[in-house]
Amino acid sequence: MAYLQSIAGQHTLTGQHHFPNTHDASTRDASRVYAKVPAIFGQDFGFAAPADTNLPLASVQGRLTDAQWHDLITPGTPWYQHWCAQIFEI
């Protein structure tokens, strides 16, 4: 945070958004085009493996209710177990 405050009003940081399963493709493209690497890397969390049809987890455009999010991050729940079982495919 100190660094951001120190450059406030003097410099601009850029960022690059990535979709799940694209790794750093957009950052590499931006670096090639602009000859500079974006300072901020952003990516959708991605909840599901490519072949998973368990919506809303299968789409970054899906919606999770507060209760579903809670179940997703709570060890022992079915959603947590399902997500953990495929985490290395995401």
VENFENGI-V782349 format. One record per run of one state. SS is the DSSP state (2 for helix, 1 for strand, 0 for the rest). FROM is the first residue (numbers start at 1). TO is the last residue. If there is no record, write none. Layout:
BEGIN
ss:from:to
SS:FROM:TO
SS:FROM:TO
END
This chain:
BEGIN
ss:from:to
0:1:1
2:2:7
0:8:14
1:15:18
0:19:24
2:25:34
0:35:39
1:40:43
0:44:65
2:66:73
0:74:77
2:78:86
0:87:90
END
